[in-house]
Amino acid sequence: MKPPGRRPPAGPRPLREIRPDLVIPTGKRKGSNPSVASIHRALAEQAKHGAHPEAVEAAHADFAALNNGAVPGFRTRAEALGSR
């Protein structure tokens, strides 16, 4: 049996501690670490998508309709939520 490896600390880690583990894969800053502000924005965006998945789904459907040449009309809240 192998001895257990080093475990990560329990609980959330501060952004400044996470930052060195992240690397930007493409673009002008390729290979460097993102700023704390960029990490915060990405986490906020992810939380927003998780909190309102129906809004994200509706936006993706509208974008797909625009790319197909159809222009989506206004929808009531009931119609938007019923399309899930």
Backbone as CSV, one residue per row, in Angstrom:
resi,resn,N_x,N_y,N_z,CA_x,CA_y,CA_z,C_x,C_y,C_z
1,MET,0.844,-1.177,0.000,0.000,0.000,0.000,0.890,1.241,0.000
2,LYS,0.521,2.219,-0.822,1.293,3.453,-0.898,0.899,4.392,0.237
3,PRO,1.836,5.164,0.728,1.468,6.154,1.738,0.649,7.266,1.084
4,PRO,-0.292,7.842,1.826,-1.109,8.895,1.230,-0.268,10.117,0.875
5,GLY,-0.632,10.753,-0.240,0.066,11.955,-0.668,-0.360,13.152,0.159
6,ARG,0.243,14.259,-0.125,-0.097,15.484,0.596,-1.485,15.933,0.184
7,ARG,-2.339,16.148,1.161,-3.712,16.573,0.885,-3.794,18.087,0.816
8,PRO,-4.653,18.599,-0.068,-4.853,20.049,-0.086,-5.587,20.474,1.181
9,PRO,-5.390,21.711,1.616,-6.064,22.162,2.833,-7.582,22.147,2.659
10,ALA,-8.271,21.833,3.742,-9.737,21.788,3.695,-10.286,23.208,3.621
11,GLY,-11.416,23.350,2.942,-12.080,24.648,2.848,-11.617,25.456,1.656
12,PRO,-12.220,26.614,1.464,-11.867,27.461,0.319,-10.473,28.061,0.471
13,ARG,-9.822,28.265,-0.671,-8.488,28.866,-0.685,-8.591,30.308,-1.151
14,PRO,-7.767,31.208,-0.621,-7.772,32.601,-1.086,-7.322,32.692,-2.547
15,LEU,-7.816,33.703,-3.253,-7.474,33.862,-4.669,-5.972,34.010,-4.875
16,ARG,-5.314,34.712,-3.991,-3.869,34.908,-4.150,-3.109,33.587,-4.038
17,GLU,-3.700,32.621,-3.372,-3.082,31.307,-3.251,-3.365,30.446,-4.485
18,ILE,-4.512,30.647,-5.122,-4.901,29.882,-6.311,-4.162,30.388,-7.551
19,ARG,-3.901,31.678,-7.612,-3.361,32.340,-8.798,-2.132,31.654,-9.404
20,PRO,-1.129,31.256,-8.605,0.054,30.630,-9.226,-0.247,29.301,-9.920
21,ASP,-1.338,28.644,-9.555,-1.684,27.355,-10.168,-2.363,27.512,-11.523
22,LEU,-2.815,28.713,-11.860,-3.537,28.955,-13.110,-2.599,29.539,-14.156
23,VAL,-2.799,29.146,-15.422,-1.984,29.638,-16.531,-2.913,30.015,-17.674
24,ILE,-2.668,31.153,-18.289,-3.466,31.603,-19.438,-3.030,30.789,-20.663
25,PRO,-3.968,30.053,-21.315,-3.568,29.157,-22.403,-3.368,29.826,-23.760
26,THR,-4.036,30.949,-24.029,-3.938,31.570,-25.355,-3.876,33.085,-25.219
27,GLY,-3.551,33.736,-26.305,-3.592,35.188,-26.352,-2.254,35.842,-26.058
28,LYS,-2.303,37.157,-25.895,-1.101,37.956,-25.713,-0.337,37.571,-24.440
29,ARG,-1.054,37.198,-23.386,-0.430,36.860,-22.111,-0.286,35.345,-21.920
30,LYS,-0.205,34.607,-23.021,-0.102,33.146,-22.976,1.066,32.728,-22.087
31,GLY,0.780,31.760,-21.197,1.816,31.234,-20.323,1.962,31.963,-19.005
32,SER,1.339,33.131,-18.868,1.441,33.864,-17.604,0.236,33.566,-16.722
33,ASN,0.290,34.056,-15.503,-0.805,33.837,-14.557,-1.832,34.966,-14.680
34,PRO,-3.125,34.664,-14.532,-4.143,35.718,-14.585,-4.090,36.584,-13.330
35,SER,-4.586,37.799,-13.452,-4.634,38.683,-12.288,-5.734,38.211,-11.342
36,VAL,-5.672,38.692,-10.111,-6.707,38.354,-9.135,-8.055,38.866,-9.626
37,ALA,-8.076,40.038,-10.250,-9.318,40.595,-10.774,-9.906,39.714,-11.873
38,SER,-9.067,39.171,-12.745,-9.551,38.283,-13.807,-10.144,37.002,-13.227
39,ILE,-9.499,36.466,-12.198,-10.025,35.260,-11.555,-11.373,35.568,-10.923
40,HIS,-11.467,36.714,-10.267,-12.715,37.112,-9.614,-13.834,37.272,-10.644
41,ARG,-13.532,37.908,-11.790,-14.533,38.075,-12.853,-14.995,36.723,-13.382
42,ALA,-14.058,35.805,-13.598,-14.411,34.480,-14.118,-15.293,33.715,-13.130
43,LEU,-14.967,33.801,-11.844,-15.785,33.128,-10.836,-17.177,33.745,-10.736
44,ALA,-17.254,35.081,-10.852,-18.553,35.757,-10.810,-19.399,35.369,-12.020
45,GLU,-18.783,35.284,-13.184,-19.494,34.882,-14.408,-20.026,33.449,-14.265
46,GLN,-19.198,32.569,-13.720,-19.622,31.186,-13.519,-20.785,31.108,-12.540
47,ALA,-20.729,31.894,-11.474,-21.816,31.908,-10.488,-23.104,32.435,-11.118
48,LYS,-22.980,33.442,-11.983,-24.154,34.006,-12.658,-24.804,32.968,-13.558
49,HIS,-23.988,32.199,-14.279,-24.529,31.155,-15.152,-25.208,30.066,-14.334
50,GLY,-24.644,29.755,-13.180,-25.236,28.731,-12.327,-26.526,29.194,-11.678
51,ALA,-26.642,30.501,-11.396,-27.825,31.030,-10.733,-28.996,31.215,-11.696
52,HIS,-28.708,31.468,-12.968,-29.766,31.752,-13.952,-29.577,30.919,-15.216
53,PRO,-29.658,29.590,-15.114,-29.414,28.767,-16.307,-30.455,28.973,-17.395
54,GLU,-31.698,29.313,-17.007,-32.729,29.515,-18.031,-32.430,30.760,-18.865
55,ALA,-31.857,31.795,-18.256,-31.505,33.000,-19.009,-30.369,32.699,-19.986
56,VAL,-29.404,31.916,-19.556,-28.292,31.550,-20.431,-28.789,30.707,-21.596
57,GLU,-29.673,29.771,-21.303,-30.230,28.911,-22.355,-31.026,29.737,-23.368
58,ALA,-31.818,30.698,-22.883,-32.596,31.558,-23.781,-31.672,32.408,-24.646
59,ALA,-30.592,32.918,-24.053,-29.641,33.731,-24.816,-28.962,32.896,-25.896
60,HIS,-28.613,31.661,-25.578,-27.993,30.786,-26.577,-28.975,30.472,-27.704
61,ALA,-30.253,30.256,-27.359,-31.270,29.979,-28.383,-31.469,31.196,-29.279
62,ASP,-31.503,32.391,-28.679,-31.659,33.617,-29.463,-30.466,33.824,-30.396
63,PHE,-29.259,33.561,-29.900,-28.070,33.721,-30.724,-28.086,32.737,-31.883
64,ALA,-28.491,31.498,-31.613,-28.580,30.496,-32.677,-29.613,30.915,-33.718
65,ALA,-30.733,31.483,-33.268,-31.768,31.939,-34.200,-31.244,33.079,-35.069
66,LEU,-30.447,33.982,-34.486,-29.872,35.078,-35.264,-28.912,34.547,-36.325
67,ASN,-28.155,33.530,-35.991,-27.217,32.953,-36.954,-27.931,32.185,-38.055
68,ASN,-29.160,31.748,-37.797,-29.945,31.036,-38.808,-30.780,31.983,-39.653
69,GLY,-30.675,33.269,-39.399,-31.419,34.250,-40.182,-32.747,34.641,-39.585
70,ALA,-33.217,33.960,-38.568,-34.479,34.306,-37.918,-34.207,35.318,-36.814
71,VAL,-35.089,36.267,-36.671,-34.956,37.271,-35.623,-35.956,36.927,-34.530
72,PRO,-35.467,36.641,-33.317,-36.393,36.295,-32.243,-37.199,37.506,-31.803
73,GLY,-38.451,37.285,-31.462,-39.302,38.359,-30.974,-39.261,38.430,-29.462
74,PHE,-40.024,39.366,-28.934,-40.105,39.475,-27.488,-40.893,38.308,-26.933
75,ARG,-40.481,37.829,-25.780,-41.182,36.738,-25.126,-41.604,37.181,-23.739
76,THR,-42.744,36.660,-23.313,-43.145,36.918,-21.940,-42.320,36.033,-21.028
77,ARG,-42.343,36.332,-19.762,-41.584,35.528,-18.807,-42.057,34.074,-18.831
78,ALA,-43.381,33.876,-18.918,-43.936,32.528,-18.933,-43.469,31.762,-20.174
79,GLU,-43.402,32.437,-21.326,-42.931,31.784,-22.539,-41.445,31.414,-22.420
80,ALA,-40.661,32.325,-21.843,-39.235,32.065,-21.703,-38.975,30.913,-20.772
81,LEU,-39.708,30.858,-19.663,-39.512,29.772,-18.710,-40.129,28.475,-19.181
82,GLY,-41.162,28.555,-20.029,-41.808,27.357,-20.545,-41.012,26.667,-21.629
83,SER,-40.018,27.366,-22.227,-39.262,26.786,-23.332,-38.149,25.882,-22.862
84,ARG,-38.011,25.687,-21.554,-36.929,24.838,-21.029,-37.156,23.436,-21.369
